[in-house]
Amino acid sequence: MGDADSTDRSGEHRAYIGSFTSGGGRGVTVATVCAATGALTPLSVAAAEDPSYLALAPDAGVLYAVNETERGAVSAFRTTAGGLAPLGAPVPVGGSGPTHLSLAGGRLLTANYTSGSLSSLPLTAEGAPAGPARVLTHRGSGLDADRQDAPHAHQVLPDPSGRWVLGVDLGTDTVRVCALDPGSGEPAVHTETVLRAGTGPRHLVFHPGGEVAYVLHELEPQMTVCRWNPTAGRLEPVMEVPVASAGASGAVRAYPSAVVASPDGRFVWAAVRGADTLVTFSLADGPEKPLLTGTVDCGGQWPRDLAADPSGRRLYAANEHSGDVTWFDVDPLTGRPHRAGSLAVPAATCVLLGRSGSA
């Protein structure tokens, strides 16, 4: 992929924030990040239709966004000194309602929630997505008649080894481990991990060690700890832990949304909508034994996404209903987040931290 343009301030800390344009959002907001305080300062806005999730190319020269629409597509932008410049027209993904995307094997992958499929698109030499998409359609359903009437792929991401692609399906309570055909890029199911029925897995994150994964469930406030075997491409459930403090009120239904691990492997954090909280897990007893150690307010309403900065010193929550991104300082001893500030972003869907230009 090409470098960002010559006027880009290479290496500047940035935040890229998606928002639902159908809900009053502006598209993709670009903000600078103060290295000393973590504070966000808006820089510019790029037009995109319902960009519910974002991904940044490894060289930070291209930003990708899913367009979570009935006729799903992906948009690409070149990073510039002023923010983002469109890199061609949006490209159809061959699926409906894409909610997540990532890069793997030189391809751009999307998880298509409404149609219950995974898509794989080639990239041009400039890093722009191209069609046609290769599509893997899921099969099955779950216990919840309203939410699990059919497959609903919610996340797709590569494993740390780069050999496999994992698709998390809320509708079928499964995580599918896929391989990409080296020639066509077409995804094919290698193994399938079945999780507890009716829990609705939404997102997973790998521990930095690469051999443990944490699967966050949306339909129950639970997190499943799994062992990951990168040689065999197998995900094995070990235990479930609640994503709520003992004695927490059950008056409001909780919908967990995002899970992240600290870069040093000492903590895992989860965002919970409804309860509007951020939950901290300590991994002091090992990556397979997370211990819930604290819960704090998310700083807004309906935290749809959560991101940790590369140092692990700060967290950023994208609060959709209150329309803001709130940042938190992380206590280095306990992992507990402490609210430090916020930036108004109507209908915020996700927040991605990175650097502009080629690193």
Buried (B, 14 or more C-beta within 10 A) or exposed (E): BBBBBEEBBBEBBBBBBBBBBEBEBBBBBBBBBEEEEBBBEBBEBBEBBBBBBBBBBEBBBBBBBBBBBEEBBBBBBBBBBBBBEBBBEBBBBBBBBBBBBBBBBEBBBBBBBBBBBBBBBBBEEEBBBEBEBBBBBBEBBBEBEEBBEBBBBBBBBBBBEEBBBBBBBBBBBBBBBBBBEEEEBBBEBBBBBEBBEBBBBBBBBBBBEBBBBBBBBBBBBBBBBBBBEBEEBBBEBEEBBBBBBEEBEEEEEBBBBBBBBBBEBBBBBBBBBBBBBBBBBBBEEEBBBBEBBBBBBBBBBBBBBBBBBEEBBBBBBBBBBBBBBBBBBBBEEEBBBEBBBBBEBBBBBBBBBBBBBBE
